[in-house]
Amino acid sequence: MPNRLGGRVWGSFVEVKVNMPRVLTRELKRINRGVVLVSSITDPYQPVERRYELTRKCIELLSSSKLEVTVLTKSTLFKRDLDSMDKEKFELGVTVTTIQAHRELEPLSDHPIARLEALKEASQEGFKTFLFLGPLIPGVVDEEIDEIVELAYSSGVSYIIVDKLNVKGDVVQSIMSTLNKSHLNKFVNAIYDKSWLRNIKEKIIEICKRFHIPCDFCF
């Protein structure tokens, strides 16, 4: 990765793979079953997608295949492509990490409530939908769990997936340098509390039961 960065700051640029539809067309000739995730590490609906429409072209190709497709994003742009998705094969999910600290941690993404409102539209059109809650930011997300799950319930999600924060590398320091003073103090107090993860998991399970929403954990 360092060689590819070429002095650039990670997160400040996008390398657009303009040949993706051509590569996918070739690969689909060899694959006739399975599930495709669009996508995880890289959001399929980054702002540049409005210009290049690479995700839309890939969605159209996947719709014509025999594969099942899961779309996961932090954008509302997926609404543009609902007309190209087969309701029998596609399910749609949005990621929500935090509402209160959204602008600090995700300054270029759509507001979490807007994402859930867009998901509600998809649910109303007959798509199976879900919420990806994570990564859980200790001390920040604690007071938001009730609101987020209730909004997910109102959006018609079928289930919720939850994941913890990966604290490898400089992740903790990066978050600390971004949060405002109020959120920072709560984060610092919780991140080193060994019982925090267990307690927040129990809280999420309790709230999901209240709303009768199945939840699964990646930890």
N, C-alpha and C positions, 0 to 999 in steps of 0.2 A: 504493500500500500504506500509506504513512504516514497518509493520511486515514481508511482503514478501521480502522487500529489504535486510533485514538481514545484514545491514552495507554496502551493495554494492551501488555504485553510479549509479543513474538512467541514462540509456543510454549506460552504459559500459558493459552490458550483454544482452543475449537473452535467454528466456526460451522457448525451442523448444517443441511445442505441437505435439509430434510424433503420437498421436492417432487421429489427425484431420481427415484424410481420413476415418477412421472407424466411427467416430462420424457423419461426413457428409453423409456417405452412409446410416446410420440409419435415419437421419433427412430427407433425400430426399424421403424416402418412404412415408412421411406424407405430403410433400409439392409438389404441381403440378402447381403452378402459382406464379408469382411475379418476382421481380428483386433483384439480389444479387450483393452487392458491395464488390469487392475484391481489396483493402480494404481501410480503412480510417486512423484510429489511428495508426495501425501497417502496415508498408509497406509489401506487399505480396512477394516482391522480394529483401529481404535483402540478404547480401552476403552469409549467411549460407544456403540459398535456393539452391545454387549450389551443396551443399553436400547432403542435405536431400530430395530435390525435392518434398516437401509436397504441395507446391502451384501447381506444375504440376499435381500431382495426383488428387488434388481437381478440377483443371480445367477440367481434363478428365471426372471426375464424373459429373460436372455441364454441360459439353457438351452433355452428354447422357440424361440429364433431360429436362423438359419442361420450365425451368426457363430462363429468360433473365439475362445476366451477364454484369456488368460494371467493368472493371479492371482499377485501378488507382495506379500509382507507380512513384518513382523517379529513377527507374532503367531501363537499356536497356535490362535486362535479359528476359523480356517478349517476346522478339523475338524468343527465344528458343521454346516457347510454342504455337506459332501461328499455327503450324500444328495440334494442338489439339483443336483449337477454331473454332466454327461454326460462319461464318461471318454473318449469319442471326440472331444470338442470342447474339453475343458478341460485345461490343464497348470498345475501348481502350483509356485511357487518361494518360497523364503525368503531374506531378506537376512541376511548375517552380516558385520559390520564388524570386530568384535573379541570375544574371549572374556574375556581378562584385564581389559580396561578397560571392560567392558560397563556396569557400574553407574555409571561416571563419565560415559560418553558417551550412554548410552541408559537412563536410570534408570526409565523408565515402560514399557519394552518387555519382553516375555518373554525369558528367558535364551536365548542362542543355541543351547545344546545342546538345550533343550526344543523349540525351533523345528525343529531337525533331526530330533529324535525324532518330532515330529508329521508331518514330511515323510516319514519312513520309513513311517509308517502309511498315508499316501496312496499311496506307491509300492507297498506290499503289497496295496493295494486295486485296483491296476491303473492308477493315474494316472501320466502322464508328469510327472517332476519335475526341478527344476534348482536350483542354488545361485547366488545373486547375491552375489559376494564384493566388498564395497566399501561406501563408498569406502575405499581403502587408506590407513591412517593410518601415515605414515612413522615408523619406529622402534618402533612399537607392535605392528603386525601381523607383523613380520619373523619372530619366533620361534613364531608361531602357525600359519603357513601349512600345515605338515605336518599338524598336528592337525585343522585345519578341513577340509582336503581329504580326509583319511582319514575323518572323520565324515560328510562329504558322500557319499563312496563307500559307507560302511556304510548310508547312508540310501537308496541306490538311485537317486541322481540320474543323469539322462541326459547332462547337460553342466553347465558352470560358466561364468558370465559375470563378468568382472572389470572394475572401473572405478577410476580414480584419484580422489584428493581434489581437489575444486575449491577453489583457494586464493584465489578472488576475494573482495573485500570484507573483512570482519572474521573470516573463517572461521578463520584461523590463530590469531588472538588469542583467539577464543572457545574453541578446543580447548585452548590453553595455560592458560586460566583454569580449565579443568575437570579436567585430568589431575593425578594425584598426582605427587609429586616424582620418583619412579622413572621413571614413564612420560614425564613432562615432559622430563627430561634426554635420554632417547632420542629423543623427538619433535624437540626443538630441534636435536640433532646431525644428524638425518636430513633434516629438511624442507628444508634449504638445500644438501643434497648433490645435485648435478646428476646423479650417476651412480646414485642410489638407485632411481629408477623403472625404469631399464633393468635393473638387477641383480635387483630383486624380480620383474620380469616374466619374466626368464629362469628364476628359481627356481620360479615358479608353473608355467611350461610344463614344466619338468623333473619336478616332483612330479605333475602331472596325467598326464604320460606314464607314470609309474610305476604309477598306478592305472588307466590306460587310460580316462581321462575326457576327452572333448573340452572344450577351453576356448576362449573368445573374449574379446577385449579391446575395451573402448570407448575406447581411446586408442592 
